[in-house]
Amino acid sequence: MGLELYLDLLSQPCRAVYIFAKKNDIPFELRIVDLIKGQHLSDAFAQVNPLKKVPALKDEDFTLTESVAILLYLTRKYKVPDYWYPQDLQARARVDEYLAWQHTTLRRSCLRALWHKMMFPVFLGEPVSPQTLAATLAELDVTLQLLEDKFLQNKAFLTGPHISLADLVAITELMHPVGAGCQVFEGRPKLATWRQRVEAAVGEDLFREAHEVILKAKDFPPADPTIKQKLMPWVLAMIR
């Protein structure tokens, strides 16, 4: 069996991996791991990833976890355009810089915005306090400003004139709060124009396909009490 990707497109890291593989015509078998049903916490999935997280990759008898590691593995194994992860030392370092920064900054802020604004009320039936939501959205706003000032600046893309892994990871992160109804790009014309460039570079159809689930998350039914109890420790650990 060839390459297998274990994904749930509700997850931002999964969307980044999915878009990259599809855009670059990398053949793979899609293995859906439904986060809302708690399938990532199952003993069966633990055989693939003992950390019980998606995405995960299996390539014959080789397994790999963590989205950034998976993206880099795919760039090295398959013949993809150089702009995704450039060979030039300093251009590559700029991509690395963003990938190192985003874990505890933009990704965290976007994930918290999704859960605090929408997923707690819709999925768990437990809205957060107005004060908590306001603090979360204020944190997101500060992080968006850092994204513009430090990384985007006046460039076409985050690390230069061409799209890279940094842009792909960033745009999938920003679709979390968009899916929750946050107006991430409103009042930020530079960021809005960058989004248009990224969508065009990825392809509008693929972009729409990858984000269909997150943009419909508000329609999720309330969680089954058993599943809710099972997921709550995972959710709280994820957004703390």
N, C-alpha and C positions, 0 to 999 in steps of 0.2 A: 504494500500500500504506500502511496506517495504522501505528500504533505497534507496534514490535517490541521485545521484551525478551529479551536474551541472558543466560541464567541457568543455574546448576546449584544445586539446592537443598541440596547438601552445604555450600555456602558461606553463611555467616551474612549478609553484605550482600545476597546474592541472595534469601534468605528474607524479609528485611525488605521489599525491593522487591515481591516476589511477594505477600506478605500484604497490603501496602498497596493494591496495584492491585486485587486480588481483592475485598478488603473494601469498597472504594469503587466497585466496578462499573466500573472503567476498562477499556475494551476493548483487548486487546493480543494479538499473536501471540507465543506462547512459542517461543523458539529455544533448545534445549538445547545447552549447551557442556559436555561431559563432562570435568571436571577430572582425574579419575583416569586417563582415557585420553590426557590431554595435549592435548585439542582446543583449549584456550585458547592453546597455544603454536604453533598451526599458522599457516601463511602466510595461509590463507583467513580465519581469525578476525582476524588482524592488520589486514586491510582494514577491519574494523569498529572494532577498538580496537588501535592500535599498541602500547599498553602491555601487551597480552596478558593482561588481567584481566577477570573478571566481577564485577559485572554491567556490561552495556552497554545503551544505549538507541539505537534508531533511530526517528526520527519523520519519515517521508518522507526528505528529504535532509539532515536534521539528526541528528547523532550526539552522544552524551553518555556520559561515563564517570564513575566514582566514585559509590558508592551514595548518599551524602548529597546530592550534587548532583542525582542522579536523583530522589530522594524530594522534594526541594524543587521541582524542575521539575514533577513530577506534581501537587503541591499548588497550584501556580500556574496550570497549564493547565486542570485539571479542577475542577469544583465539588465540593469535599469539605468535610465539616464543619470549622468553624473550630478546634475543639479540637486537631486534628492539628498545626497550626502557626498559633497564634493571631495575629490582627491586633494585639491589644494589645501595645504595645512591650515592656513588661517581661515579660509572659508568654512572648512569642516569644524574648526574650533568654535566658530560663531553658532553653528547648528548645535554643537555639544553644549555650548553655554546656555542656550534656551532650554534644551532638554533637561539640563541639570536644574535650572531655575524653576521650571513650571510645576514640579511635583508638589511643593509646599506653598505655592503662591496662586497662580491662576487656576490650576486644577482644583485645589482645595476651595477657593472662593466660589468657583462655578458649581462645584458639587454641593456645597452648603446652600447656595442660592436655590438650586433645584429642589433639594429636600425641604428646606425651610419654607419656601414659597408655595410648593405644590405637593410634593410627595408625602409629607406628613399629613396634611389635611385630606388629600385624595386617597392615598393608599392605606395609611395607618389610622385615619380618622382622628388625628391628634394635632391640631394646628399649633404652631409655636406662638409665643406671645408677640404682640406688635413690636415690643422693644427688641426682642431677639431678631425678628425679621428685619427691622430697620438697621440694626448693627451689621447683619449679614450683607445687606445690600450696600451699605456704606463701605464695608471691606472690599466688596467686589468693585465698586467704583474706583477706589484707590488702586487696586491691582490693575484695572483696565488702563488707568493713567500711566502706570509703570510700563505696561505692555507697549503703549504708544511712545512714551518718551525714551525708554531704554532700548527697545528692540525695533519697533517699526520706524520711528523717526520720520524721515522723508523718503524712505526707500519704497520700492514697489512691493517687496515682500520682507519678511522679518529679518532675513540675513543677507539680502542683496537684491539683484535684479530678477532672480528666478525663484520659483517656488522650491521649498525644501521640506524635509521632514518637520522642521520647526513650524512651518505654516500649517501643515496637515494636523499636527498635534494641537496647535492653538485653536484652529477653527472648530475642531470637534469638541474641544473644551468649551468654547463659547456657545455652542448649541445647547448645552445643558440649561443655562439660564434662559435662553431664548425659548426652549421648550416649556419652561415654567412660566412664560409670559413676561419675562423681564425684557425691557427695551434696551438691550446691551448696546446697540449701534445708534440709538437715537441721540442726537446731539454730538455725535462723534463722526463727522464726515470722513476723516482720514481712515478710521477703522472700518467704516461702512464701505468705502471704496476698496480697501484691502480685501474685505470679504468678497466683493464682486470679482476681484482678480483671482482669488483662490478658487471660488466656485467655477469660474471659466476654465482655469487650468486643470481642475479635477474633472470637470464635465458636469453640467447641471443635472443630467439624469442620474448619474452615479451619486452625486451629492444628495439628491432628493431621496434616492433609494436607501442610502445609509442612515439618513436622519428621520425616516418615516416613523420609526418607533418612538423616538424621544419627543417628536412633535405631537404625538398622540397620547403622551403619557397622562395628560389630564383626564383622559377617558378611562383610565384603569379603574376597575371595581375595587371596593374595599377588600383588604386582605382577609383571608380565612384566619380565624383566631389562632389556630395551630401554627399556620405559616408565619403569622405576625410575631408570635412568641419566639419562633425559631430565628427569624430575621433580625429582631430588634438589637441583639448584641452586635451583630455584623454591621448594621446601619450606624449605630452609635459610634463604633470604632472607626468607621469609614469617614464620618464627617466631623469628628472631634477636632 
